Amino acid sequence: MSLSRRSIRESAFLIIYEKSFGNYELDELFDIAKESKNIKVNNEVKKIVTGVFEHLEELDNIISQYSQKRSIERIPKVNLSLLRLAIYEAKYSENVPTNVAISEAVAIAEKYAFDSDAKFINGALGAFSRNGKAE
């Protein structure tokens, strides 16, 4: 199954978001997602989701640095899932430039979150990018 990069990201985001509501195993979430008509799962989606959770502590530490007004526990789950995804891609996906990871996260936020959330995500990721933490 061939998916666009946007579909891959959106599916990865939805699985990352779903995991924030329970202590599911990733394989269980992948199986549930495969049953859904809205979430597509392929090896690339699995790689991104698995990578996010392998680096979760590091990603959350980075998010904490660039969200000084809100502790990580107070960031809405949609925003947190998108921040984790974008920072993971910026740091660990060789073929994804930081600006693309940011713009894609903002685009997904515009679909699933409030306008103020998209602005928050853009601001936090912009600060992350400007401070050279994406290398």
ABEGO torsion letter per residue (X at the ends): XBBBAAAAAAAAAAAAAAAAABBBBAAAAAAAAAABAABBBBAAAAAAAAAAAAAAAAAAAAAAAABAABBAAABBAAAAAAAAAAAAAAAABAABBAAAAAAAAAAAAAAABBAAAAAAAAAAAAAAAAAGAAX
